[in-house]
Amino acid sequence: MQNRRHKFIKQALQNKLRSQRWRNIILCLSFVVVFCTVFALIHPAITLEDTKQEHIHNDDCYSSKGDFICTESDEFVENNESIDSVNTPELNSTEPSDADNETTDVQDEGTQAVEPESNSNSQDGFDLSASESALKVVSIELSYQDENGNWHVIEQYNSVKISPDKLFRFTVNYEDIQIKYLLENYNRTLKYTLPDILRDATVDGNIMSGTERVGSIRVTDGVVYVQFNETYLRGLYSSGSTTINGDFYVSARINLSKLPENGQITINAANKEYQFNFEEDAIAKYGTVTVDKQCTSSKVISNDSGDYLAYTIRVTAGQDGAPDVSIVDYFTTNSDSDLVSFVGITEQETSITNEENSMKPSETIAEGKIPGSIYKGKVPTGNTIPSANDSNITEPGSLVWKIGDMSANETRSLTYYVKLKDNVALNGKAINNNAKLFSRSYFRQEDNAGFTPTIDYGGRMYKRNDPPVRLEDGSYRIPYTLHFSISKDKSNYSLRNFVFWDYLDYSDNFHTDPTVRQYASYDQSSVKLFVKRDGEAEFSEMSASGYKVNWTNGNGGSNPNPTRFSVTGTTEHPLVVNPGDEYYVSYSLNVSNKAMAAMKSNSVKILNRFITDASNAKKFGSYLDRVYNEVNVGNYNWNEKNVGNVTATDQTITMNGKVYNSSFNSDSTTSFIVPSGSYPYTVKVNQTLGDWDATKITMRDTLTPADRMQYVGYVKIEACEYDSTENTYNTVDTKWVKIDEKSALLT
């Protein structure tokens, strides 16, 4: 029992000793940890013990070309104020390294000089693209943006060749950049020279660490500058970080001029080669080259040989030039042979030679350039270039302009003409043609130009007449004018072979009655043509030798009295109405007074049509347009009966002149009484302005109902004579006939 107690005490003492030993070891380790921690925390304070701040270089310290121009030294200044970073937006990220003090041994101040990292151009930044900085560049990436805005990294030796016309992103990943040296030696800036295969580089964001903006980025002459905020770097350094890792990127285009024909490129970066495959023949497929097509004729060009339109095609190459450029120009709407044809080209390919005062194709090129060639080909099917020397072409075909190789930013222009076909209605028909641009065999671009021949004569075609003039023989003369003009501002081509027509016998409702037409005749000597051309102030009569008047009968027979006429130009001088021109025809029409007698009418109506026509414009089938005119001729009163007001009292009528009883025998009565309640009637006959003598007139008048009405007293009959001077009918004889108590009257 005692022996067991002794062993227990001995074991307890050994455990106590062992526990004390472990506590001592742990205490020693704790002192070591505390020492290291304190040292790590006070070390940045030692290195920053001086309160002066270094002058930090920013964008103001560099020229527009990126050259360092600052006159300040790198010595520290007293004020310790932060210098604002360049406010250039970027969207790159940078993170501090997780390893503290792994890449730099911080020496005690004054005991050992710290050598800066070896790098050139330290004044404007640490050059990541320099060969001595290769270890700092982890990798580069080249990616492209697809049609949906998504980015795809291009793998090395990519088997699917990339189109070089996309937007690319060049990314640089870096690591272990010493924060201390960025602050002291490199103006807080990293720089990287982009490969020359990239151009038009842009930056589109800030340098970010999480959600914090920690710097800016810019691109100048192909060099990327990433500048960090001083407060950010010093904050990292103060917290124990000595290096930073991160990446930045730029958006850029491929420099097609630097891309080999086979599309394979090699980018050397950080002592590594990166190979990428692009499509072949990049400049022909994707180089900038544009075509601009214009119809340079605001109005149709008219001369003695016909009507023409002028077109200009302008081709401009971009900064890479363009190889083997061709233009195919053809009509797309209303291009059949009855509208247009190319001027001055054939199926044979010929060099373009500029000729003065010619409508042949002419070219505007830079000095020293070789002129292009031109020929007529078929209308292209799809995006193809028609061949020359093709004899099986359906007119008008196409115009092919072979330019050849174009240098960077070169511009060429071609002016050519098309002729509008004669004797074809053009008004309102759109003439559209298209110019397709090819580089080698690749279709690149197209442009089109349209022209719609337009004639505006709204309110400018009309027929007018002066009041009919009564002649001595009782017939009438009607002066007419036929007017036509086209708007200068709203019309863009001329009317050729213009014709004025006047019809008495047109085939619609607006014609003169055939009976009346027998007594209506044109005064053929009265037809005259007048013109006031655009810019002239007054009308002038055209010489009779400059136009023709053509007389015809509607029935085509031998009736010597024409029922229609036309005014046209001559073979040598056809009538042409240009925009702004005004024409009118004057003539007279005679109407015999026999027309009223034949129609048994107080007047007759003259209806006629004014019709215009032109060989190159139609609106109503076979002619241009039509209007009508209506004139009433004559002022006769063959028979007129009027009733007066009822008498209120008895009236005594005194008769003078010859008096007859109801048997037409002489009557000696001198007066009679008309009882109250009677109605006076007056009947006028043969008031024909003295044209017709009424030698025998029978007048019948009947009262209805006869059992309720009867005549009273005598009827007065007056013979009158027309006074043309006063336009009055004067009484020359009076007779009275008894009709008392009768209900019917016949005289």
LOTORZA-73032 format. One record per residue (C-alpha): residue in three letters; x, y, z. Coordinates in steps of 0.1 Angstrom, whole numbers, padded with zeros to 4 digits, always signed. Layout:
BEGIN
AlaXYZ...
//
This chain:
BEGIN
Met+0000+0000+0000Gln+0028+0023+0010Asn+0048+0014-0020Arg+0019+0023-0043Arg+0015+0057-0027His+0052+0064-0032Lys+0049+0056-0069Phe+0020+0079-0073Ile+0038+0108-0057Lys+0068+0102-0079Gln+0047+0102-0110Ala+0029+0134-0101Leu+0063+0152-0096Gln+0075+0140-0130Asn+0043+0153-0146Lys+0046+0187-0129Leu+0082+0190-0142Arg+0072+0181-0177Ser+0044+0207-0177Gln+0068+0235-0165Arg+0092+0226-0192Trp+0065+0230-0219Arg+0053+0263-0205Asn+0089+0276-0207Ile+0092+0265-0244Ile+0058+0281-0253Leu+0068+0313-0235Cys+0101+0315-0255Leu+0082+0309-0288Ser+0057+0336-0278Phe+0086+0361-0273Val+0099+0352-0307Val+0065+0358-0324Val+0060+0391-0306Phe+0094+0403-0316Cys+0089+0394-0353Thr+0055+0410-0353Val+0067+0443-0338Phe+0096+0444-0362Ala+0074+0439-0392Leu+0051+0467-0380Ile+0077+0493-0373His+0098+0486-0404Pro+0076+0508-0428Ala+0077+0536-0403Ile+0115+0534-0403Thr+0116+0536-0440Leu+0092+0565-0441Glu+0106+0583-0411Asp+0114+0614-0432Thr+0081+0634-0434Lys+0090+0649-0468Gln+0072+0637-0499Glu+0086+0630-0532His+0074+0650-0563Ile+0053+0625-0582His+0053+0627-0620Asn+0019+0628-0637Asp+0005+0636-0672Asp+0016+0672-0670Cys+0052+0659-0669Tyr+0049+0644-0704Ser+0045+0658-0739Ser+0017+0647-0762Lys+0041+0622-0776Gly+0049+0607-0742Asp+0084+0624-0739Phe+0094+0633-0703Ile+0096+0671-0700Cys+0093+0677-0662Thr+0119+0701-0646Glu+0112+0690-0610Ser+0137+0667-0593Asp+0128+0635-0576Glu+0137+0650-0542Phe+0111+0651-0515Val+0092+0683-0508Glu+0080+0695-0475Asn+0042+0698-0479Asn+0034+0660-0479Glu+0003+0666-0500Ser-0009+0639-0524Ile-0006+0647-0561Asp-0037+0638-0580Ser-0035+0610-0604Val-0045+0613-0640Asn-0082+0610-0643Thr-0083+0586-0672Pro-0111+0559-0669Glu-0101+0522-0672Leu-0116+0489-0662Asn-0086+0469-0652Ser-0079+0453-0618Thr-0048+0452-0596Glu-0043+0433-0564Pro-0014+0434-0538Ser+0007+0402-0535Asp-0003+0379-0507Ala+0034+0373-0498Asp+0048+0401-0476Asn+0085+0409-0480Glu+0091+0379-0502Thr+0107+0398-0531Thr+0126+0426-0514Asp+0150+0426-0484Val+0144+0458-0466Gln+0177+0471-0453Asp+0181+0492-0422Glu+0183+0528-0432Gly+0219+0540-0434Thr+0235+0506-0432Gln+0230+0493-0467Ala+0219+0510-0500Val+0189+0494-0517Glu+0194+0490-0554Pro+0164+0497-0576Glu+0151+0471-0601Ser+0169+0474-0633Asn+0147+0489-0660Ser+0150+0515-0688Asn+0130+0547-0691Ser+0124+0548-0654Gln+0113+0584-0656Asp+0080+0576-0673Gly+0073+0542-0658Phe+0085+0507-0652Asp+0087+0491-0687Leu+0070+0457-0686Ser+0077+0452-0723Ala+0115+0455-0718Ser+0134+0422-0720Glu+0149+0427-0685Ser+0113+0428-0672Ala+0103+0394-0687Leu+0100+0377-0653Lys+0075+0403-0643Val+0051+0394-0671Val+0032+0363-0664Ser+0014+0361-0697Ile-0004+0380-0724Glu-0039+0372-0739Leu-0055+0382-0771Ser-0093+0379-0773Tyr-0120+0391-0797Gln-0156+0403-0793Asp-0183+0384-0812Glu-0215+0398-0827Asn-0233+0394-0794Gly-0208+0414-0775Asn-0192+0384-0758Trp-0154+0381-0755His-0134+0349-0765Val-0098+0342-0757Ile-0078+0331-0788Glu-0058+0300-0781Gln-0023+0297-0795Tyr-0020+0280-0829Asn-0058+0283-0832Ser-0072+0261-0859Val-0103+0281-0865Lys-0090+0313-0882Ile-0102+0345-0868Ser-0116+0374-0889Pro-0092+0404-0883Asp-0120+0429-0886Lys-0133+0423-0851Leu-0126+0443-0820Phe-0098+0428-0800Arg-0086+0430-0764Phe-0049+0427-0755Thr-0044+0418-0718Val-0011+0418-0699Asn-0008+0399-0666Tyr+0020+0409-0643Glu+0034+0400-0609Asp+0059+0409-0582Ile+0062+0446-0590Gln+0081+0463-0561Ile+0058+0490-0546Lys+0088+0509-0531Tyr+0105+0513-0564Leu+0072+0523-0582Leu+0070+0551-0557Glu+0106+0562-0557Asn+0118+0555-0592Tyr+0089+0550-0617Asn+0064+0577-0609Arg+0039+0551-0597Thr+0036+0540-0634Leu+0038+0508-0654Lys+0042+0511-0691Tyr+0039+0486-0720Thr+0047+0490-0757Leu+0019+0473-0777Pro+0028+0450-0806Asp+0028+0467-0839Ile+0001+0443-0851Leu-0023+0463-0830Arg-0036+0499-0837Asp-0063+0523-0828Ala-0059+0512-0792Thr-0084+0526-0766Val-0088+0522-0729Asp-0123+0520-0714Gly-0122+0520-0676Asn-0103+0526-0644Ile-0077+0507-0625Met-0097+0490-0598Ser-0090+0470-0567Gly-0124+0455-0559Thr-0147+0485-0559Glu-0120+0510-0552Arg-0105+0532-0580Val-0068+0529-0574Gly-0053+0544-0607Ser-0057+0554-0643Ile-0046+0542-0677Arg-0039+0559-0710Val-0025+0550-0744Thr-0001+0573-0763Asp+0015+0564-0796Gly+0011+0527-0790Val+0024+0527-0754Val+0001+0519-0725Tyr+0007+0539-0692Val-0008+0526-0660Gln-0004+0550-0631Phe-0014+0541-0596Asn-0027+0565-0569Glu+0001+0574-0545Thr-0022+0570-0515Tyr-0031+0535-0526Leu+0005+0524-0530Arg+0017+0539-0498Gly-0013+0523-0480Leu-0003+0489-0493Tyr+0033+0494-0483Ser+0024+0507-0449Ser+0003+0475-0443Gly+0032+0453-0451Ser+0027+0446-0488Thr+0059+0450-0508Thr+0048+0439-0543Ile+0017+0440-0564Asn+0002+0417-0590Gly-0025+0424-0615Asp-0034+0429-0651Phe-0045+0456-0675Tyr-0059+0455-0710Val-0066+0477-0741Ser-0092+0474-0769Ala-0076+0476-0803Arg-0079+0468-0840Ile-0056+0446-0860Asn-0032+0465-0882Leu-0040+0449-0915Ser-0009+0463-0931Lys+0012+0443-0907Leu-0007+0411-0912Pro+0010+0386-0936Glu-0009+0373-0966Asn-0013+0339-0949Gly-0027+0355-0917Gln-0002+0340-0893Ile+0013+0363-0867Thr+0038+0359-0839Ile+0038+0382-0809Asn+0070+0382-0787Ala+0064+0391-0751Ala+0084+0383-0719Asn+0108+0361-0739Lys+0079+0340-0751Glu+0063+0336-0786Tyr+0026+0337-0790Gln+0013+0326-0824Phe-0022+0333-0838Asn-0039+0325-0871Phe-0061+0350-0889Glu-0079+0348-0922Glu-0058+0352-0953Asp-0060+0382-0978Ala-0071+0405-0949Ile-0068+0439-0967Ala-0088+0428-0997Lys-0115+0413-0974Tyr-0115+0438-0945Gly-0095+0469-0953Thr-0114+0501-0953Val-0126+0511-0988Thr-0158+0530-0995Val-0179+0539-1025Asp-0202+0569-1029Lys-0226+0570-1058Gln-0244+0603-1068Cys-0266+0614-1096Thr-0250+0648-1102Ser-0278+0660-1125Ser-0305+0678-1105Lys-0323+0681-1139Val-0320+0662-1171Ile-0293+0675-1194Ser-0310+0683-1227Asn-0294+0691-1260Asp-0302+0686-1297Ser-0292+0649-1295Gly-0314+0640-1266Asp-0317+0639-1228Tyr-0290+0627-1204Leu-0282+0620-1168Ala-0247+0624-1152Tyr-0235+0602-1124Thr-0203+0603-1103Ile-0188+0573-1084Arg-0162+0581-1057Val-0140+0554-1043Thr-0118+0560-1012Ala-0093+0536-0998Gly-0085+0535-0961Gln-0052+0536-0942Asp-0042+0501-0956Gly-0050+0508-0992Ala-0070+0484-1013Pro-0058+0458-1038Asp-0073+0453-1073Val-0104+0475-1069Ser-0133+0472-1093Ile-0167+0489-1096Val-0198+0473-1112Asp-0226+0498-1119Tyr-0259+0487-1132Phe-0296+0497-1132Thr-0319+0480-1108Thr-0353+0495-1116Asn-0368+0505-1149Ser-0335+0495-1164Asp-0349+0478-1195Ser-0339+0490-1229Asp-0367+0515-1233Leu-0354+0539-1206Val-0316+0543-1205Ser-0283+0534-1221Phe-0247+0540-1211Val-0228+0565-1232Gly-0193+0560-1245Ile-0185+0524-1235Thr-0183+0492-1254Glu-0177+0455-1246Gln-0140+0460-1251Glu-0120+0470-1221Thr-0103+0504-1228Ser-0082+0528-1208Ile-0100+0559-1196Thr-0089+0590-1214Asn-0105+0623-1203Glu-0118+0643-1232Glu-0130+0679-1230Asn-0166+0687-1239Ser-0174+0650-1242Met-0199+0627-1225Lys-0175+0598-1225Pro-0165+0585-1190Ser-0138+0606-1173Glu-0117+0599-1142Thr-0103+0621-1115Ile-0070+0606-1101Ala-0040+0618-1081Glu-0009+0629-1100Gly+0013+0600-1110Lys-0015+0574-1108Ile-0023+0552-1138Pro-0058+0557-1152Gly-0083+0529-1148Ser-0101+0511-1176Ile-0137+0506-1184Tyr-0160+0483-1204Lys-0196+0472-1207Gly-0206+0438-1192Lys-0237+0419-1184Val-0259+0428-1154Pro-0242+0409-1125Thr-0258+0379-1110Gly-0250+0381-1073Asn-0217+0395-1062Thr-0196+0388-1093Ile-0177+0409-1117Pro-0189+0406-1153Ser-0162+0398-1179Ala-0152+0420-1208Asn-0156+0412-1245Asp-0190+0396-1240Ser-0210+0399-1271Asn-0242+0385-1256Ile-0253+0415-1235Thr-0289+0426-1229Glu-0290+0464-1230Pro-0283+0484-1211Gly-0259+0459-1194Ser-0235+0471-1167Leu-0206+0495-1165Val-0174+0479-1151Trp-0147+0503-1139Lys-0113+0486-1132Ile-0093+0508-1109Gly-0065+0484-1098Asp-0044+0488-1066Met-0052+0518-1045Ser-0027+0532-1021Ala-0034+0543-0985Asn-0061+0571-0983Glu-0062+0573-1021Thr-0094+0587-1037Arg-0107+0582-1073Ser-0138+0595-1090Leu-0155+0585-1122Thr-0181+0606-1140Tyr-0202+0590-1167Tyr-0235+0596-1186Val-0266+0577-1195Lys-0290+0586-1223Leu-0327+0586-1217Lys-0344+0568-1246Asp-0364+0589-1270Asn-0401+0587-1275Val-0407+0569-1242Ala-0429+0582-1214Leu-0405+0589-1185Asn-0426+0609-1160Gly-0429+0593-1126Lys-0408+0563-1135Ala-0379+0558-1109Ile-0345+0552-1125Asn-0323+0535-1099Asn-0289+0522-1103Asn-0264+0505-1080Ala-0226+0506-1078Lys-0209+0475-1063Leu-0174+0478-1050Phe-0150+0448-1051Ser-0114+0443-1039Arg-0100+0415-1058Ser-0130+0391-1061Tyr-0145+0401-1027Phe-0176+0422-1026Arg-0170+0450-1001Gln-0197+0476-1003Glu-0224+0492-1025Asp-0242+0525-1029Asn-0271+0535-1051Ala-0285+0566-1067Gly-0320+0573-1079Phe-0336+0598-1103Thr-0373+0601-1110Pro-0382+0622-1141Thr-0409+0646-1128Ile-0431+0671-1146Asp-0452+0695-1126Tyr-0477+0716-1145Gly-0503+0719-1118Gly-0525+0750-1125Arg-0504+0757-1156Met-0525+0740-1182Tyr-0557+0757-1189Lys-0580+0771-1217Arg-0595+0806-1216Asn-0620+0825-1238Asp-0629+0861-1241Pro-0667+0869-1243Pro-0681+0861-1277Val-0681+0890-1300Arg-0713+0895-1322Leu-0704+0904-1358Glu-0723+0926-1383Asp-0737+0895-1401Gly-0752+0882-1368Ser-0725+0855-1363Tyr-0702+0853-1333Arg-0665+0851-1329Ile-0650+0835-1297Pro-0613+0843-1290Tyr-0595+0814-1272Thr-0561+0809-1257Leu-0545+0775-1248His-0519+0779-1220Phe-0492+0754-1209Ser-0460+0757-1188Ile-0441+0735-1164Ser-0427+0744-1130Lys-0391+0754-1130Asp-0385+0742-1094Lys-0406+0711-1094Ser-0398+0697-1128Asn-0365+0681-1137Tyr-0367+0673-1174Ser-0380+0688-1206Leu-0410+0678-1227Arg-0400+0669-1262Asn-0421+0670-1294Phe-0448+0689-1276Val-0482+0692-1292Phe-0513+0715-1286Trp-0546+0699-1296Asp-0580+0716-1297Tyr-0611+0694-1303Leu-0648+0704-1311Asp-0656+0667-1315Tyr-0638+0648-1288Ser-0652+0614-1280Asp-0664+0620-1245Asn-0693+0642-1232Phe-0673+0674-1237His-0679+0680-1274Thr-0701+0704-1294Asp-0734+0691-1306Pro-0730+0678-1342Thr-0758+0700-1354Val-0741+0731-1340Arg-0708+0720-1354Gln-0722+0725-1389Tyr-0724+0762-1381Ala-0691+0765-1361Ser-0658+0770-1379Tyr-0622+0778-1369Asp-0607+0810-1382Gln-0576+0792-1396Ser-0557+0824-1401Ser-0560+0833-1364Val-0538+0806-1350Lys-0506+0820-1334Leu-0480+0806-1310Phe-0463+0826-1283Val-0435+0817-1260Lys-0418+0831-1229Arg-0387+0811-1221Asp-0373+0808-1186Gly-0357+0841-1175Glu-0376+0862-1201Ala-0400+0889-1190Glu-0425+0890-1219Phe-0441+0867-1243Ser-0430+0869-1279Glu-0447+0855-1310Met-0429+0826-1327Ser-0422+0828-1363Ala-0447+0809-1384Ser-0418+0790-1399Gly-0410+0776-1365Tyr-0442+0756-1360Lys-0470+0739-1380Val-0508+0741-1377Asn-0525+0708-1387Trp-0563+0708-1395Thr-0584+0676-1395Asn-0619+0664-1394Gly-0630+0639-1368Asn-0647+0616-1392Gly-0618+0615-1415Gly-0640+0625-1444Ser-0638+0653-1469Asn-0658+0679-1450Pro-0640+0711-1456Asn-0648+0724-1422Pro-0622+0711-1397Thr-0634+0700-1363Arg-0600+0699-1346Phe-0564+0712-1351Ser-0530+0707-1336Val-0499+0729-1332Thr-0465+0711-1334Gly-0429+0720-1341Thr-0412+0713-1374Thr-0389+0685-1383Glu-0359+0709-1378His-0373+0726-1347Pro-0396+0704-1326Leu-0413+0721-1297Val-0394+0716-1265Val-0409+0728-1232Asn-0381+0733-1207Pro-0387+0738-1169Gly-0397+0774-1165Asp-0408+0779-1202Glu-0444+0792-1209Tyr-0463+0787-1241Tyr-0498+0797-1253Val-0518+0794-1286Ser-0543+0820-1296Tyr-0571+0814-1321Ser-0607+0823-1329Leu-0638+0802-1335Asn-0668+0816-1356Val-0704+0805-1348Ser-0732+0813-1373Asn-0765+0826-1360Lys-0781+0798-1380Ala-0770+0775-1352Met-0797+0789-1329Ala-0823+0786-1356Ala-0813+0750-1363Met-0814+0742-1327Lys-0846+0762-1321Ser-0828+0776-1291Asn-0821+0810-1277Ser-0784+0802-1275Val-0761+0773-1283Lys-0733+0757-1262Ile-0698+0754-1276Leu-0679+0726-1258Asn-0643+0717-1267Arg-0613+0699-1254Phe-0577+0712-1250Ile-0553+0683-1250Thr-0515+0683-1247Asp-0490+0656-1257Ala-0453+0650-1257Ser-0432+0621-1269Asn-0415+0615-1235Ala-0445+0620-1211Lys-0479+0605-1208Lys-0507+0606-1183Phe-0539+0595-1201Gly-0528+0567-1223Ser-0517+0582-1256Tyr-0515+0618-1245Leu-0503+0639-1216Asp-0534+0657-1202Arg-0567+0673-1211Val-0590+0701-1200Tyr-0624+0714-1214Asn-0640+0747-1220Glu-0677+0757-1223Val-0691+0789-1239Asn-0727+0799-1245Val-0733+0818-1278Gly-0764+0838-1287Asn-0790+0859-1269Tyr-0822+0852-1288Asn-0857+0851-1274Trp-0878+0831-1298Asn-0909+0828-1276Glu-0915+0842-1241Lys-0948+0844-1222Asn-0951+0863-1189Val-0980+0870-1166Gly-0985+0902-1147Asn-1001+0910-1113Val-1039+0907-1108Thr-1059+0939-1113Ala-1074+0953-1080Thr-1100+0976-1098Asp-1117+0980-1131Gln-1094+0995-1157Thr-1103+1013-1189Ile-1079+1005-1218Thr-1077+1030-1247Met-1068+1016-1281Asn-1048+1034-1307Gly-1039+1020-1341Lys-1059+0996-1361Val-1088+0978-1343Tyr-1104+0945-1355Asn-1133+0925-1343Ser-1131+0888-1337Ser-1137+0881-1374Phe-1107+0904-1382Asn-1129+0930-1397Ser-1124+0967-1389Asp-1138+0978-1356Ser-1146+1014-1345Thr-1143+1007-1308Thr-1118+1029-1291Ser-1117+1015-1256Phe-1127+0986-1234Ile-1130+0979-1196Val-1109+0952-1179Pro-1128+0942-1147Ser-1109+0938-1114Gly-1095+0903-1107Ser-1081+0900-1143Tyr-1045+0889-1151Pro-1025+0906-1179Tyr-1004+0883-1201Thr-0975+0893-1224Val-0961+0871-1252Lys-0928+0880-1269Val-0918+0863-1301Asn-0888+0865-1325Gln-0866+0887-1304Thr-0836+0876-1325Leu-0816+0908-1325Gly-0829+0916-1359Asp-0814+0885-1375Trp-0847+0869-1385Asp-0878+0885-1401Ala-0911+0870-1388Thr-0934+0875-1419Lys-0960+0849-1408Ile-0966+0840-1372Thr-0994+0818-1359Met-1000+0820-1322Arg-1023+0796-1303Asp-1033+0801-1267Thr-1058+0781-1247Leu-1073+0787-1212Thr-1077+0757-1189Pro-1102+0750-1175Ala-1123+0768-1201Asp-1155+0769-1180Arg-1138+0790-1153Met-1117+0815-1173Gln-1122+0837-1204Tyr-1104+0864-1222Val-1114+0900-1217Gly-1115+0928-1243Tyr-1089+0930-1271Val-1054+0915-1276Lys-1027+0940-1285Ile-1003+0930-1313Glu-0971+0951-1317Ala-0946+0948-1346Cys-0911+0958-1334Glu-0878+0966-1350Tyr-0844+0959-1333Asp-0820+0988-1326Ser-0785+0972-1325Thr-0771+1005-1312Glu-0793+1006-1282Asn-0799+0969-1280Thr-0837+0976-1278Tyr-0868+0965-1297Asn-0888+0996-1308Thr-0926+0994-1318Val-0933+1003-1354Asp-0969+0991-1358Thr-0999+0982-1335Lys-1031+0962-1340Trp-1060+0952-1317Val-1081+0921-1322Lys-1113+0914-1301Ile-1111+0882-1280Asp-1137+0891-1254Glu-1154+0861-1237Lys-1133+0835-1256Ser-1114+0806-1240Ala-1091+0799-1269Leu-1071+0822-1291Leu-1056+0817-1326Thr-1039+0846-1344
//
